[in-house]
Each structure stands twice: as structure tokens, then as C-alpha cells.
Amino acid sequence: MSDILTAGATSGDKRFFHRSGPFTLAEIAAEIGADIPESAAAVHFAGVAPLQVAGPEHISFLDNRKYAEQLAATRAGAVIVNPAMAARVPAGCVALVTKDPYLGWARAAGMFYPPAPSDPGLHPTAIVDPSAQVDASAAIGPHAVIGPRVEIGAGCRIGAFTVIEAGVVLGAGCQVSSHCTISHAIIGSRVKIFPGVRIGQDGFGFATIMLPTGPKYLTIPQLGRVLIEDDVEIGANTTIDRGSAQDTVIGAGSRLDNLVQIGHNVRLGRCCVIVAQVGISGSTVLEDFVVAAGQAGLAGHLRIGRGARIGGKSGVMSDIPAGQEWVGTPAMPAKAFFRQVSTLRKLTEDQAAARAAAAHTSGSGTSAAGPAEEAGSD
């Protein structure tokens, strides 16, 4: 066991990750759009690894000056860096110079670790309704359940114990992990759904009946769908409720982290980023490129403008104009929030200083009066 724990400290343990390559430095540079010296173009590399554990056969990267000391000590054969850091790459290590090292790293890692191939077909324990249309190139895992009239496109992968209910459509190249449930949904191509995701269940909608004994609640039928556009990723244990009368929409290219709650009728634009434990209440609209940081909560029936950014743990109770950054609870423009924080801190410090000065003055007065009183008594 100790050998397993200590061996293979670099990225991409072969037990879990399908590796491709090796590749020449010229091939890697072409993929990431980097400049390299011609003398190193034919050198082969076997993988990628962080600066601190990379060896001569690895590509690494630096995107944060905080780790410049690790760059100086790295044994990597090549490092992806921005132009400002190229001169700090140590001797014997090739600088792959690009304006966006993190993007370069993503592309290089994708070369060495492409998606693992899957074996098409139905597992013997899978249950597929006769009316379902499952492309011959799709892979349906153990104990998966595919309901009536479901359509599953080419190259899809459905994980173990996942249930896809009646009428759901999945476009080509979708990956649905284990223990997911999907209903009332039309899903585009290349959508990746991680374990435990719930899509298409009833939204949180009810009417109140006031009785002499207290309120009683009547559930409102939820008659909408969930529409998920192409190239979306949905993190583990995220829940997306179907619309009440309209549809819940997740825009193309959006990224939802783990444990996100999307209420009914919510509409996300293109390429929104929703970080872990964010909750978005019903009928709120996020325009394109909105970012909501972890644990932010958004009230219902709001409109968040294109490119707006919401800070972690913020409580959003009103519309946010396009391009603005809001933080705090209740959320407000970031500059106003930090001005208030600064003012409050200064008031607190001033009050503390005033109390300390008063205590010092009081203590000094008592000390000075004591000897005089004693002298007078003599």
C-alpha cells in the first residue's frame, strides 16, 4: 500500500487516465500557439505535470508569479509561460511562450489526456424501452434505465444506475455519469453531466389556501421543460428544476459547478459560470457571460446583465446592470460595498481609540490626585 501512495506523484495516474503521446515539442507548440527555439522542435515529451514534480519528459506551466520560486527549481523539460516570465525559465528547460499560459496548459493537457474511448452497446443489465431511439454508437452502462420515446444521439455515454425518463432527447457526444436522473429535458450536443445530477424535476411552486386552522398549500403543476444547449457542463449533485409554464434554459457553453440549485423558469445565457452552492430562484434571467461565485444567492424574477460578476456569499435582491461587479448581502456594487467596509472599519478604530484615550485619561487623573490628597491629610 505504501508503494501505491508514494509512487506516481506526477499528473495522470495510469490507473485512472487514458494517456496519448508522446508528442514532439513542435506538435505541442503548434497546438497551444507558442513560440519555441527551432533547436528543440524535435524533442519528445511524454506528459504534463506541475512545476514541483515535473521531470525532463514533462510539460509544465506558470500562470501566477506567486509560484516563481517553483519555476526556478523545476526539472521540467519545458514550461508554458507568458512573455514577461520567459527570461526566468531555468537553464536546460525550454520556454513555451504564449500570452495565456493557462489556456496553453489546458490544450497541452488535452493532447496527452483525451477523453477515454468507450465501447458502444448496451450493458446486459440496462433496461431500454422498445420505443427509445438509441444510436448504435452510444454506450449504455450497467442498470441504466432508458424510458419510452427517449432519443440518445451518436457517441453518447450513459453511466451506471442513471435513469432517463420518457421523451428526453440527448444530442450527439453527451456524457451522463452514474446515478443521474433526467426528465422533461431537451439536451444539446457534447453536454457533460457529472454524478448525481437531477434535471427536470418539479419546480418549487405552490398556491396558498388560508384556512381558519392556518395555511394549506396546493402544488401548482409544473408544465415547462429544461432546455440545455450545446457544450454545457453540469457538476455533481446539481439540480435543475423544469419550468412552471415556461422553460428553464441553460445557455451554450455554460459551466455549473457541484451542488448548484437552478429554480424553475431560470434562464442562463451563453457561457455563464455558476460556482458551487449557488442558488438561483425562479424566473431569474442571467444574460451572457455572467459569473456567480460560490454560495451566492439570487432572489427570483431578477435580471443580471451581460458580463456581470457576483461575489461569493452575496445575497442578490435586485437587478444588476451589465458589466458590473456586485458583492455583499444585500448585494451592491463592489466599490460601494468596500467603501462602506472601509468607513465602518475606520469608525470602529476611531471608537476604540477614543475609549482607550478616555481610559488612559481617567487612570492618569486618579493617579495624580492620590498623592495630593495624602499630602493634605498630613
C-alpha positions as CSV (number, residue, x, y, z in Angstrom):
1,M,0.0,0.0,0.0
2,S,2.8,2.4,0.8
3,D,4.2,1.9,-2.7
4,I,0.9,2.9,-4.2
5,L,0.7,6.0,-2.0
6,T,4.2,7.2,-2.8
7,A,4.5,6.2,-6.5
8,G,3.5,8.2,-9.5
9,A,3.5,11.7,-7.9
10,T,3.1,13.3,-11.3
11,S,-0.3,14.1,-13.0
12,G,-2.4,11.5,-14.8
13,D,-2.1,8.2,-12.9
14,K,-2.4,5.5,-15.5
15,R,-4.9,3.6,-13.3
16,F,-7.5,6.3,-13.9
17,F,-6.5,8.3,-17.0
18,H,-6.1,7.3,-20.7
19,R,-2.9,8.7,-22.0
20,S,-1.9,9.6,-25.5
21,G,1.5,10.6,-27.0
22,P,4.4,11.1,-26.8
23,F,4.5,14.3,-28.9
24,T,7.3,16.5,-30.2
25,L,7.7,20.0,-28.8
26,A,6.9,21.3,-32.3
27,E,3.5,19.5,-32.2
28,I,2.7,20.8,-28.7
29,A,3.8,24.4,-29.6
30,A,1.5,24.3,-32.7
31,E,-1.4,23.1,-30.6
32,I,-1.1,25.8,-27.9
33,G,0.1,28.6,-30.2
34,A,3.5,29.1,-28.5
35,D,6.9,30.1,-29.8
36,I,9.9,27.8,-29.3
37,P,13.5,27.6,-30.4
38,E,14.0,25.6,-33.6
39,S,16.7,23.5,-31.9
40,A,14.2,22.0,-29.5
41,A,11.4,21.3,-32.0
42,A,12.1,17.5,-32.3
43,V,12.4,16.8,-28.6
44,H,9.7,14.3,-27.4
45,F,7.5,14.7,-24.3
46,A,5.5,12.1,-22.5
47,G,3.1,14.1,-20.4
48,V,2.3,17.1,-18.3
49,A,2.9,17.8,-14.6
50,P,3.1,20.6,-12.1
51,L,6.3,22.5,-11.7
52,Q,7.3,20.9,-8.4
53,V,7.1,17.3,-9.6
54,A,7.7,17.5,-13.3
55,G,10.7,15.8,-14.9
56,P,12.6,16.3,-18.1
57,E,9.9,14.3,-20.0
58,H,7.1,16.7,-18.9
59,I,5.5,19.9,-20.0
60,S,4.6,22.3,-17.1
61,F,3.3,25.8,-16.8
62,L,3.4,29.0,-14.8
63,D,0.4,31.4,-14.7
64,N,0.9,33.0,-11.3
65,R,4.0,34.9,-10.1
66,K,3.4,33.5,-6.7
67,Y,5.0,30.3,-7.9
68,A,8.1,31.9,-9.4
69,E,10.3,30.1,-6.9
70,Q,9.0,26.7,-8.1
71,L,9.8,27.8,-11.7
72,A,13.4,28.4,-10.7
73,A,13.7,25.0,-9.2
74,T,11.7,22.9,-11.7
75,R,13.1,19.9,-13.5
76,A,10.5,20.1,-16.3
77,G,11.7,19.8,-19.9
78,A,9.5,22.7,-21.0
79,V,7.3,25.3,-19.3
80,I,4.5,27.3,-20.7
81,V,4.9,30.9,-19.6
82,N,3.9,34.4,-20.6
83,P,6.5,36.7,-22.3
84,A,7.2,38.5,-19.0
85,M,8.4,35.3,-17.4
86,A,10.3,33.8,-20.3
87,A,13.7,35.0,-19.1
88,R,13.2,33.3,-15.7
89,V,12.9,29.8,-17.1
90,P,15.9,27.9,-15.8
91,A,18.7,26.7,-18.0
92,G,18.0,23.3,-19.7
93,C,14.3,24.0,-19.7
94,V,12.5,25.2,-22.8
95,A,10.2,28.2,-22.6
96,L,6.9,27.8,-24.4
97,V,5.9,31.4,-24.7
98,T,2.3,32.3,-25.0
99,K,0.0,35.2,-23.9
100,D,-2.3,32.9,-22.0
101,P,-0.3,30.1,-20.2
102,Y,-3.4,28.6,-18.5
103,L,-5.2,28.2,-21.8
104,G,-2.0,26.7,-23.3
105,W,-1.8,24.3,-20.3
106,A,-5.4,23.2,-21.0
107,R,-4.7,22.5,-24.6
108,A,-1.4,20.6,-23.9
109,A,-3.1,18.5,-21.2
110,G,-5.9,17.7,-23.6
111,M,-3.4,16.4,-26.1
112,F,-1.9,13.9,-23.6
113,Y,-5.2,13.0,-21.9
114,P,-8.0,13.0,-24.4
115,P,-11.4,11.6,-23.4
116,A,-11.2,7.8,-22.8
117,P,-12.7,5.8,-25.5
118,S,-15.9,3.9,-24.8
119,D,-17.3,0.7,-26.0
120,P,-20.6,1.1,-27.8
121,G,-23.6,-1.0,-26.9
122,L,-26.0,-1.9,-24.1
123,H,-24.9,-3.5,-20.8
124,P,-26.8,-6.7,-20.2
125,T,-28.4,-5.2,-17.1
126,A,-29.5,-2.0,-18.8
127,I,-33.3,-1.5,-19.4
128,V,-34.2,0.2,-22.6
129,D,-37.8,0.8,-23.6
130,P,-38.6,-0.6,-27.1
131,S,-39.8,2.8,-28.3
132,A,-36.5,4.5,-27.3
133,Q,-34.1,5.5,-30.1
134,V,-30.5,4.8,-29.1
135,D,-27.8,5.4,-31.6
136,A,-25.7,2.3,-32.3
137,S,-22.5,4.1,-31.3
138,A,-23.9,5.0,-27.8
139,A,-22.7,3.2,-24.7
140,I,-25.4,2.4,-22.0
141,G,-24.0,1.4,-18.7
142,P,-25.0,-1.2,-16.0
143,H,-28.5,-0.9,-14.6
144,A,-29.2,2.3,-16.6
145,V,-32.9,2.8,-17.4
146,I,-33.9,4.4,-20.7
147,G,-37.6,5.3,-20.8
148,P,-40.2,5.5,-23.6
149,R,-39.5,7.7,-26.6
150,V,-36.1,8.8,-25.4
151,E,-33.6,9.8,-28.1
152,I,-29.9,9.3,-27.5
153,G,-27.5,10.6,-30.1
154,A,-24.3,9.3,-31.6
155,G,-21.4,8.7,-29.2
156,C,-23.3,9.3,-26.0
157,R,-22.2,7.6,-22.8
158,I,-24.8,6.8,-20.1
159,G,-23.4,5.8,-16.7
160,A,-24.5,3.1,-14.3
161,F,-27.8,3.4,-12.5
162,T,-28.8,6.6,-14.4
163,V,-32.5,7.0,-15.3
164,I,-33.5,8.9,-18.4
165,E,-37.3,9.3,-18.3
166,A,-39.9,9.4,-21.1
167,G,-39.3,11.7,-24.0
168,V,-35.9,13.1,-23.1
169,V,-33.6,14.0,-26.0
170,L,-29.8,13.9,-25.8
171,G,-27.7,15.2,-28.7
172,A,-24.5,13.7,-30.0
173,G,-21.5,13.2,-27.8
174,C,-23.2,13.7,-24.4
175,Q,-21.7,12.1,-21.3
176,V,-24.1,11.4,-18.5
177,S,-22.4,10.0,-15.4
178,S,-23.7,7.5,-12.9
179,H,-26.7,7.9,-10.6
180,C,-28.3,10.8,-12.6
181,T,-32.0,11.3,-13.2
182,I,-33.2,13.3,-16.2
183,S,-36.8,14.1,-17.2
184,H,-38.7,16.7,-19.2
185,A,-35.4,17.8,-20.9
186,I,-34.1,18.5,-24.4
187,I,-30.3,18.4,-24.3
188,G,-27.9,19.5,-27.0
189,S,-24.6,18.1,-28.1
190,R,-21.4,17.5,-26.2
191,V,-23.1,18.1,-22.8
192,K,-21.3,16.6,-19.8
193,I,-23.3,15.7,-16.7
194,F,-21.5,14.6,-13.6
195,P,-22.6,12.1,-11.0
196,G,-25.8,12.6,-9.0
197,V,-27.2,15.4,-11.2
198,R,-31.0,15.9,-11.1
199,I,-32.6,17.5,-14.2
200,G,-36.3,18.2,-14.9
201,Q,-38.0,17.5,-11.6
202,D,-40.9,19.7,-10.3
203,G,-40.0,23.3,-9.5
204,F,-40.9,24.8,-6.1
205,G,-44.3,26.2,-6.9
206,F,-47.5,26.2,-4.8
207,A,-50.5,28.4,-4.1
208,T,-51.6,29.2,-0.5
209,I,-55.1,28.5,0.8
210,M,-55.8,30.3,4.0
211,L,-58.0,28.3,6.4
212,P,-59.1,29.0,10.0
213,T,-56.6,26.5,11.2
214,G,-53.8,28.0,9.2
215,P,-52.3,28.0,5.7
216,K,-52.6,25.0,3.4
217,Y,-50.6,24.6,0.2
218,L,-51.7,23.5,-3.2
219,T,-48.9,22.3,-5.6
220,I,-49.0,24.0,-9.0
221,P,-48.4,21.7,-11.9
222,Q,-45.0,22.4,-13.5
223,L,-45.6,22.3,-17.2
224,G,-42.4,23.5,-18.6
225,R,-39.2,21.8,-19.7
226,V,-35.4,22.1,-19.2
227,L,-33.5,23.1,-22.4
228,I,-29.8,22.6,-22.2
229,E,-27.8,24.0,-25.1
230,D,-24.5,22.6,-26.6
231,D,-21.2,22.2,-24.7
232,V,-22.6,22.7,-21.2
233,E,-21.0,21.0,-18.2
234,I,-23.1,20.4,-15.0
235,G,-21.3,19.5,-11.8
236,A,-22.0,16.7,-9.4
237,N,-25.3,16.8,-7.4
238,T,-26.5,19.9,-9.1
239,T,-30.3,20.2,-9.5
240,I,-32.1,22.0,-12.4
241,D,-35.9,22.3,-12.0
242,R,-38.1,22.3,-15.0
243,G,-40.2,25.4,-15.8
244,S,-43.6,26.0,-14.4
245,A,-45.2,27.2,-17.6
246,Q,-42.1,28.5,-19.5
247,D,-38.9,26.6,-19.9
248,T,-35.7,26.5,-17.7
249,V,-32.8,27.2,-20.1
250,I,-29.1,26.7,-19.7
251,G,-27.2,28.6,-22.4
252,A,-24.5,27.1,-24.6
253,G,-21.0,26.7,-23.2
254,S,-22.1,27.4,-19.6
255,R,-20.3,25.8,-16.6
256,L,-22.2,24.8,-13.5
257,D,-20.1,23.6,-10.5
258,N,-21.1,21.0,-8.0
259,L,-24.2,21.5,-5.7
260,V,-25.8,24.3,-7.7
261,Q,-29.6,24.9,-7.5
262,I,-31.4,26.3,-10.6
263,G,-35.0,27.1,-9.9
264,H,-37.9,26.9,-12.4
265,N,-38.0,29.2,-15.3
266,V,-34.4,30.4,-14.8
267,R,-32.7,31.3,-18.0
268,L,-28.9,31.3,-18.3
269,G,-27.3,32.9,-21.3
270,R,-24.2,31.7,-23.1
271,C,-21.0,30.8,-21.2
272,C,-22.2,31.6,-17.7
273,V,-20.1,30.3,-14.8
274,I,-22.0,29.3,-11.7
275,V,-19.8,28.2,-8.8
276,A,-20.5,25.7,-6.1
277,Q,-23.6,26.1,-3.8
278,V,-25.1,29.0,-5.7
279,G,-28.8,29.1,-5.6
280,I,-30.8,30.9,-8.3
281,S,-34.5,31.4,-7.6
282,G,-37.3,31.0,-10.1
283,S,-37.7,33.2,-13.2
284,T,-34.4,35.0,-12.8
285,V,-32.5,35.7,-16.0
286,L,-28.7,35.7,-16.3
287,E,-27.6,37.2,-19.6
288,D,-24.4,36.0,-21.4
289,F,-21.1,35.6,-19.6
290,V,-22.4,36.2,-16.1
291,V,-20.2,34.8,-13.2
292,A,-21.7,33.9,-9.8
293,A,-19.2,33.0,-7.2
294,G,-19.6,30.3,-4.5
295,Q,-22.6,30.3,-2.2
296,A,-24.2,33.4,-3.8
297,G,-28.0,33.5,-3.6
298,L,-30.2,35.2,-6.2
299,A,-33.8,36.1,-5.5
300,G,-36.5,35.4,-8.0
301,H,-37.6,37.5,-11.0
302,L,-34.3,39.4,-11.4
303,R,-32.3,40.2,-14.5
304,I,-28.5,40.0,-14.3
305,G,-26.9,41.9,-17.1
306,R,-24.3,40.6,-19.6
307,G,-20.9,40.1,-18.1
308,A,-21.9,40.9,-14.6
309,R,-19.9,39.3,-11.7
310,I,-21.4,38.3,-8.4
311,G,-19.1,37.8,-5.4
312,G,-19.1,34.8,-3.1
313,K,-21.8,34.6,-0.5
314,S,-23.6,37.6,-1.9
315,G,-27.3,38.0,-1.5
316,V,-28.7,39.5,-4.7
317,M,-32.1,41.1,-4.2
318,S,-32.3,43.5,-7.2
319,D,-31.3,43.6,-10.9
320,I,-27.6,44.1,-11.8
321,P,-26.6,46.2,-14.8
322,A,-24.4,44.7,-17.5
323,G,-20.7,44.5,-16.7
324,Q,-20.9,45.4,-13.0
325,E,-19.4,43.6,-10.1
326,W,-21.6,43.2,-7.0
327,V,-20.8,41.8,-3.6
328,G,-22.2,41.6,-0.1
329,T,-25.6,41.0,1.5
330,P,-27.7,42.7,0.4
331,A,-25.5,42.8,-2.7
332,M,-24.4,46.2,-4.1
333,P,-21.7,47.5,-6.4
334,A,-18.3,46.3,-5.2
335,K,-16.9,49.9,-4.9
336,A,-19.8,51.0,-2.7
337,F,-19.5,47.8,-0.6
338,F,-15.8,48.3,0.1
339,R,-16.3,52.0,0.8
340,Q,-18.8,51.0,3.4
341,V,-16.5,48.4,4.8
342,S,-13.6,50.9,5.0
343,T,-15.9,53.5,6.7
344,L,-17.1,51.0,9.2
345,R,-13.6,49.9,10.0
346,K,-12.4,53.5,10.4
347,L,-15.4,54.2,12.7
348,T,-14.7,51.1,14.8
349,E,-11.0,52.0,15.0
350,D,-11.8,55.6,16.0
351,Q,-14.2,54.5,18.7
352,A,-11.6,52.0,20.1
353,A,-9.0,54.8,20.1
354,A,-11.4,57.2,21.9
355,R,-12.2,54.6,24.5
356,A,-8.6,53.9,25.1
357,A,-7.8,57.6,25.4
358,A,-10.6,58.1,27.9
359,A,-9.5,55.2,29.9
360,H,-5.9,56.5,30.0
361,T,-7.1,60.0,31.0
362,S,-9.2,58.6,33.8
363,G,-6.4,56.4,35.0
364,S,-3.9,59.3,34.9
365,G,-6.3,61.6,36.9
366,T,-6.7,59.1,39.7
367,S,-3.1,58.5,40.0
368,A,-2.2,62.3,40.2
369,A,-4.9,63.0,42.8
370,G,-3.8,60.3,45.2
371,P,-0.5,61.8,46.5
372,A,-2.0,65.3,46.8
373,E,-4.8,64.0,49.0
374,E,-2.3,62.1,51.1
375,A,-0.2,65.2,51.5
376,G,-3.1,67.3,52.5
377,S,-4.1,64.8,55.2
378,D,-0.7,65.2,56.9
